[in-house]
Amino acid sequence: MTGALAGWLQILALVAALALSYRPLGDHLAHTLTTARHLRAERLVYRLGGVDGDADQGWPAYLRGVLAFSAVSVLFLYGFLRLQNHLLLSLGRQPMPADQAFNTAASFATNTNWQSYSGESTLGHLVQMAGLAVQNFVSAAVGIAVVAALIRGFTRERTDQVGNFWVDLTRIVVRVLLPIAFVFAIVLVAGGVIQNFHGVESIRTVVGGHQNLIGGPVASQEAIKELGTNGGGFYNANSAHPFENPNPFTNWLEIYLLLVISFSLPRTFGRMVGDHRQGYAIVTVMAVIWAASVAVVTVNELHSVSSRAGHAAGGMLEGKEQRFGIWASALFAAPTTLTSTGAVNSAHDSYTPFGGGMTIFNMMLGEIAPGGTGSGLYGILILAIIAVFVAGLMVGRTPEYLGKKLGAREMKFASLYILTTPAIVLVGAGLAMALPGQRAAMLNHGPHGFSEVLYAFTSAANNNGSAFAGLGANTAWYNTALGLVMLLGRYLPMVFVLALAGSLARQQPVPVTAGTLPTHRPQFVGLLTGVVLIVVGLTYFPALSLGPLAEGLQ
Amino acid sequence: MPGPLPRTVRHHLSALRMLLVFTAVTGILYPLAVTGVAQLALPDQADGSRIERHGRTVGSSLIGQRVGPDPKWFRPRPSAGGYDPLASGASNLGPNNPDLVKAVEQRRAAVAGYDKVAPEDVPVDAVTASGSGLDPHISPTYAYQQVGRVAKARGLKPATVRRLVAEHVQGRVLGFLGEKRVNVVELNAALAGDALSRRVRGGGGSGRARPRAAPRG
């Protein structure tokens, strides 16, 4: 079989697996978020946690729950990292410095998983599994909870109630994330991912040299790292590391896992609003952008476009593993940056200018194709609201989406959502470039160095977490700045989404008339795709032209 | 007697209690359960697909090893971290970084001289560092290119070494996932002699027969 045919089959098998999961997983999520029945285990969690599982909350109370839970998560994890030397299984590792611990705590609580540390040389096993991996579960669940509240804004009428945050959080962990992660963790072990509590072990190698092997509970963390679109690697090399991703099958599985929830959530949306066609329209937009992105990255890497090093070597294999090659590396790089996962199975910094530039662009889209768990769907629903509004302006009538009027208040929240992330990215990157000390953190010079800085702020603000890893980001300045960017990039948009949810839930639905824009037809799919590209393109074009575009056209 | 706590404090205490419950379930019970099943059902994989000799671990078949200048071993790809599992990672040099271009050219010249082949025939994996710095694999082309040198250094017939390489070529998983490859650690372990006993894993799913005993000169 030729490489190209194998590459295509790899992509088609992935698409088929995701398509087969769309209905069952989407329906399961919808049932989880709407059923009135609590499981016994869930009642136990509510009792132990001291929360009321039966009272619905208005949007301010729901938001207070999100923020309180996230705040204690950051503080708890910060303490954990600072005190890890006193705990079991610390492997003799020292406490993490204050600025790095803040960065890491903010990073994992916000589902970003930016890592300015190197796992194998910094962290003990206990803090990885009971500190970081816990956030992998709950931060993913928080994202889904927030989009559930937004969907209820569309489905409920004349009420203040958008759901119960503690119930949503608990059910998503208990009924969705835990069982799926458990099954796939075992499958990953069968594929060769390690799962033990060994420390560092000095061995004499085959040829008589020395090597330090290191163990860890990796598979349990790997499964939820992908499934929850978290992306923080157990080891520094992340999913390029053979203990995290030992062969092409585990690689394919990890790509599937990091996409499957976000690609199935439109089904949940369609089911909850009572019209599956609405879900199909949204997932089509996601899929079109996803496919185009995979194509751009793959083509550029295959042909070493605009890369002198690639032409000198005879291919773009610098920073890529032999067992994956170009196709399976590009097929990982595009989805991981389109989903807010940020796990990497190859070094994006060494990608071609346009291939690597595409991974930055993917994040700039706002993580919506299909995006992070939950955050991807609420991101694209905000853009759908913008699209309906734009269409409304064209014909001069008040826009409505799924029977809810989009008035001044709703559009204010949607606009604030759209403006928040770019403002954080561009101010942050601009600041870093203006300060000589921070500029010096670039490994590469010229436009590529700027791309490293732009990548870092784009990744942090969009809660992706991958990096052009040449940037020496473990400094007090970058740890603090990027930590703040991650917090603002996660929670400000959530405030606007929940406020919007409350505002929609209060409305009485308007009847569909001849003038209503249908939001399930190809016309709307095209309109929404266009809005996504224009909004992002206009916002970021100047920054992109200074980085990847300048480098590629040199 | 102190009065009831302010609402904000109660709210955050409740959030903390929920976090502690999730920590117990997803941070302790879940990884322990996975470890239990993995260690019972799949102990070889769970422990890192070790290669053992005389009861001593000489490596993991998943983690590449440094080989040094000795011509009698197959060489792995260049590594940004010197095949140290405590320093995994890539070079992160950009696609037009002059240092990377220079490094590639130097590697090409060095490999060509070492394996006595034309510089333009040196395959791409021999001149590029991997993403993990621990890549245990090389392309079949690079493995076959090293046969002559290894055979000569060991006083073996090239055909014997070539056959050993052929036995170690792994195809794409299920015929279409990933790339063809040769595991250098396993290949060198096989070369190290038939005293070498293996206690290892499936892992790749490539369905390839593994040589139990390696030919010896």
Contacts between the chains, C-beta under 8 A, distances in Angstrom:
chain1	res1	chain2	res2	distance
A	1	B	172	7.2
A	1	B	175	6.1
A	1	B	176	6.4
A	3	B	179	7.5
A	5	B	176	7.5
A	6	B	172	5.5
A	6	B	175	7.4
A	6	B	176	4.2
A	6	B	177	7.5
A	9	B	176	4.0
A	10	B	176	5.8
A	10	B	177	5.8
A	13	B	176	7.5
A	45	B	18	7.5
A	45	B	21	5.4
A	45	B	25	7.9
A	48	B	17	6.6
A	48	B	21	4.9
A	49	B	14	6.4
A	49	B	17	4.7
A	49	B	18	3.8
A	49	B	21	5.3
A	50	B	13	7.7
A	50	B	14	4.9
A	50	B	17	5.3
A	51	B	14	5.7
A	51	B	18	6.5
A	64	B	11	6.4
A	65	B	15	7.3
A	68	B	11	5.2
A	68	B	12	5.1
A	68	B	14	7.7
A	68	B	15	4.1
A	69	B	15	4.5
A	69	B	18	6.5
A	69	B	19	6.8
A	71	B	12	6.9
A	71	B	15	7.4
A	72	B	12	5.9
A	72	B	15	4.7
A	72	B	16	4.6
A	72	B	19	5.5
A	73	B	19	6.0
A	76	B	16	7.2
A	76	B	19	5.9
A	76	B	23	8.0
A	118	B	87	7.5
A	118	B	88	7.8
A	118	B	89	7.4
A	120	B	85	6.7
A	120	B	86	5.3
A	120	B	87	7.7
A	120	B	88	6.4
A	121	B	86	5.4
A	121	B	87	7.0
A	129	B	27	5.8
A	129	B	28	7.6
A	129	B	31	4.5
A	130	B	23	5.7
A	130	B	27	3.4
A	130	B	28	5.8
A	130	B	31	8.0
A	131	B	27	7.2
A	133	B	26	6.8
A	133	B	27	6.1
A	133	B	30	8.0
A	133	B	31	6.9
A	134	B	19	7.7
A	134	B	22	5.8
A	134	B	23	5.0
A	134	B	26	5.2
A	134	B	27	4.1
A	137	B	22	6.7
A	137	B	26	4.4
A	138	B	19	7.4
A	138	B	22	5.5
A	138	B	26	7.5
A	166	B	18	6.5
A	169	B	18	7.5
A	170	B	18	7.9
A	173	B	22	6.5
A	173	B	25	7.6
A	173	B	26	6.6
A	177	B	26	8.0
A	178	B	25	7.4
A	178	B	26	6.6
A	178	B	30	6.5
A	181	B	30	7.3
A	182	B	30	6.7
A	182	B	33	6.9
A	182	B	34	6.5
A	185	B	34	4.6
A	185	B	38	7.9
A	186	B	34	6.7
A	186	B	37	5.7
A	186	B	38	6.6
A	186	B	41	7.7
A	186	B	42	7.8
A	189	B	34	7.5
A	189	B	37	8.0
A	189	B	38	4.3
A	189	B	42	5.1
A	189	B	45	5.4
A	189	B	46	5.5
A	190	B	42	5.7
A	190	B	45	6.4
A	190	B	202	7.7
A	191	B	45	7.5
A	191	B	203	6.5
A	191	B	205	7.5
A	192	B	45	5.1
A	192	B	49	5.7
A	192	B	62	6.1
A	192	B	201	6.4
A	192	B	202	8.0
A	192	B	203	3.8
A	192	B	204	7.7
A	193	B	45	7.4
A	194	B	45	7.3
A	194	B	46	6.0
A	194	B	47	6.8
A	194	B	48	4.8
A	195	B	34	5.8
A	195	B	35	5.3
A	195	B	38	4.1
A	195	B	39	7.3
A	195	B	46	4.5
A	196	B	35	7.0
A	196	B	38	8.0
A	196	B	39	7.1
A	196	B	46	5.6
A	196	B	47	5.5
A	196	B	48	7.3
A	197	B	35	7.2
A	198	B	47	7.4
A	198	B	48	7.7
A	200	B	86	7.0
A	201	B	57	7.4
A	203	B	56	7.7
A	203	B	57	5.1
A	203	B	58	6.5
A	203	B	59	6.4
A	204	B	56	7.2
A	204	B	58	6.4
A	205	B	58	6.0
A	205	B	59	5.3
A	205	B	65	4.6
A	205	B	66	7.3
A	206	B	51	7.1
A	206	B	58	5.1
A	206	B	59	5.6
A	206	B	65	6.2
A	206	B	185	6.4
A	206	B	188	4.9
A	206	B	189	4.9
A	206	B	192	5.6
A	207	B	65	6.8
A	207	B	66	7.8
A	207	B	67	5.5
A	207	B	68	6.9
A	207	B	70	6.9
A	207	B	73	5.3
A	207	B	188	6.3
A	207	B	192	7.7
A	209	B	65	6.7
A	209	B	66	5.5
A	209	B	67	7.9
A	209	B	68	6.8
A	211	B	59	6.7
A	211	B	63	7.5
A	211	B	65	6.0
A	211	B	66	7.6
A	211	B	83	6.9
A	211	B	84	7.4
A	211	B	85	6.7
A	212	B	84	6.8
A	212	B	85	5.9
A	212	B	86	5.3
A	213	B	48	6.6
A	213	B	57	7.6
A	213	B	59	7.7
A	213	B	60	6.0
A	213	B	63	6.7
A	213	B	85	5.7
A	214	B	85	5.4
A	214	B	86	6.4
A	215	B	47	7.5
A	215	B	48	6.6
A	217	B	31	4.6
A	217	B	34	7.2
A	217	B	35	6.0
A	219	B	34	6.2
A	219	B	38	6.5
A	219	B	46	7.6
A	220	B	30	6.2
A	220	B	31	4.1
A	220	B	34	4.1
A	220	B	35	7.2
A	221	B	31	7.4
A	224	B	26	7.7
A	235	B	88	5.2
A	236	B	87	7.5
A	236	B	88	4.8
A	236	B	89	5.0
A	237	B	88	3.7
A	237	B	89	5.2
A	237	B	90	7.2
A	237	B	131	6.3
A	237	B	132	3.9
A	237	B	133	6.6
A	237	B	134	7.0
A	240	B	88	7.8
A	240	B	90	7.2
A	240	B	130	7.3
A	240	B	131	3.4
A	240	B	132	4.2
A	241	B	88	5.3
A	241	B	132	4.8
A	241	B	134	6.6
A	242	B	60	7.9
A	242	B	62	3.9
A	242	B	63	5.8
A	242	B	64	8.0
A	242	B	132	6.3
A	242	B	134	5.7
A	242	B	135	7.4
A	242	B	136	6.3
A	243	B	48	6.7
A	243	B	60	7.8
A	243	B	62	6.3
A	243	B	63	7.3
A	246	B	49	7.5
A	246	B	62	5.0
A	246	B	203	5.9
A	246	B	204	7.9
A	247	B	173	6.2
A	247	B	178	6.9
A	247	B	203	6.0
A	247	B	204	4.9
A	247	B	205	7.1
A	248	B	172	6.7
A	248	B	173	4.5
A	248	B	177	3.8
A	248	B	178	2.4
A	248	B	179	7.4
A	249	B	173	4.7
A	249	B	174	7.3
A	249	B	177	5.8
A	249	B	178	7.8
A	249	B	204	7.7
A	249	B	205	5.6
A	251	B	177	7.4
A	251	B	178	6.7
A	252	B	177	5.4
A	306	B	95	7.3
A	306	B	96	7.5
A	307	B	95	3.6
A	307	B	96	6.2
A	308	B	95	7.3
A	308	B	96	4.9
A	308	B	101	5.2
A	309	B	93	7.2
A	309	B	94	7.9
A	309	B	95	5.4
A	309	B	96	6.5
A	309	B	97	6.6
A	309	B	100	4.3
A	309	B	101	5.0
A	309	B	104	5.9
A	310	B	95	6.0
A	312	B	101	5.1
A	312	B	104	4.5
A	312	B	105	6.0
A	312	B	108	7.9
A	312	B	127	8.0
A	313	B	104	4.6
A	313	B	108	7.9
A	313	B	124	5.2
A	313	B	127	5.0
A	313	B	128	5.2
A	314	B	123	7.3
A	314	B	124	4.4
A	314	B	127	7.6
A	315	B	124	3.9
A	315	B	128	7.6
A	316	B	95	7.4
A	317	B	124	4.8
A	317	B	125	5.7
A	317	B	128	4.2
A	318	B	90	7.7
A	318	B	91	6.6
A	318	B	93	6.9
A	318	B	95	7.9
A	318	B	100	6.5
A	318	B	104	7.7
A	318	B	128	4.1
A	318	B	129	6.1
A	319	B	90	4.2
A	319	B	91	6.7
A	319	B	92	7.1
A	319	B	128	7.7
A	319	B	129	7.1
A	319	B	130	7.3
A	319	B	131	4.9
A	320	B	128	7.6
A	320	B	130	6.9
A	320	B	131	5.5
A	321	B	130	5.3
A	321	B	131	5.3
A	321	B	132	6.3
A	321	B	135	5.2
A	321	B	137	7.4
A	322	B	77	6.7
A	322	B	125	5.2
A	322	B	130	6.9
A	322	B	135	5.6
A	322	B	137	4.0
A	322	B	138	6.0
A	322	B	139	6.2
A	322	B	179	6.3
A	322	B	181	5.1
A	323	B	135	7.6
A	323	B	137	5.2
A	323	B	178	5.2
A	323	B	179	6.3
A	323	B	181	5.4
A	324	B	178	5.6
A	324	B	179	6.8
A	325	B	178	6.4
A	325	B	179	3.6
A	327	B	179	8.0
A	328	B	177	7.0
A	328	B	178	5.4
A	328	B	179	7.5
A	329	B	131	7.8
A	344	B	131	7.5
A	345	B	131	6.6
A	346	B	90	7.7
A	346	B	131	4.4
A	347	B	89	8.0
A	347	B	90	3.5
A	347	B	91	7.3
A	347	B	92	5.5
A	347	B	131	5.1
A	349	B	90	7.4
A	349	B	92	4.1
A	349	B	93	7.4
A	349	B	94	6.3
A	350	B	90	6.6
A	350	B	91	6.9
A	350	B	92	6.5
A	350	B	93	6.0
A	350	B	94	6.7
A	350	B	95	6.2
A	350	B	100	7.5
A	351	B	95	6.6
A	352	B	95	5.2
A	353	B	95	6.1
A	353	B	96	7.3
A	356	B	95	7.3
A	443	B	92	5.8
A	443	B	93	7.4
A	443	B	94	7.9
A	444	B	92	7.9
A	444	B	93	6.7
A	444	B	94	3.9
A	444	B	97	5.2
A	445	B	97	7.8
A	448	B	94	3.9
A	448	B	95	7.6
A	448	B	96	6.7
A	448	B	97	7.0
A	451	B	94	8.0
A	468	B	92	7.2
A	469	B	89	7.2
A	469	B	90	7.0
A	469	B	92	4.9
A	470	B	92	3.7
A	470	B	93	7.2
A	470	B	94	7.2
A	551	B	94	7.7
A	551	B	95	7.8
A	551	B	96	6.5
A	554	B	96	7.3
